[in-house]
Amino acid sequence: GVRPAIGRLIDRSDDKRGHSGVAVLSYSFWQDHYAGAESAIGSTIWLSNSSYPIIGVSAPGFNGLDVGSKFDAFAMRTQVAW
């Protein structure tokens, strides 16, 4: 039932072998670091020495799925086994 403020959230289509990965920003991080600019969608963020295209921003007040924790950015990259 979580909806994005802008863009979209991570879904099953992002969990494919060889997928390059995506990121969703928290609303507060988006405001603080991107001044709430919609142009953040489609730009790239570097996390743990990897780049991720930003696909969305979470709704205001959504702080993640773990009670008592907050996130700035959530990234998902499918691991490929060799």
JOJOFEN-V269357 format. One record per backbone hydrogen bond with DSSP energy under -1.0 kcal/mol. NH is the residue of the N-H (numbers start at 0). CO is the residue of the C=O. If there is no record, write none. Layout:
# JOJOFEN-V269357
nh->NH co->CO
nh->NH co->CO
This chain:
# JOJOFEN-V269357
nh->4 co->56
nh->7 co->54
nh->13 co->10
nh->14 co->11
nh->18 co->15
nh->21 co->75
nh->22 co->52
nh->23 co->73
nh->24 co->55
nh->25 co->71
nh->29 co->25
nh->30 co->26
nh->31 co->27
nh->32 co->28
nh->33 co->29
nh->35 co->29
nh->36 co->33
nh->39 co->36
nh->40 co->37
nh->41 co->53
nh->42 co->39
nh->44 co->51
nh->46 co->49
nh->49 co->46
nh->51 co->44
nh->53 co->42
nh->54 co->22
nh->56 co->5
nh->57 co->24
nh->61 co->58
nh->68 co->65
nh->73 co->23
nh->75 co->21
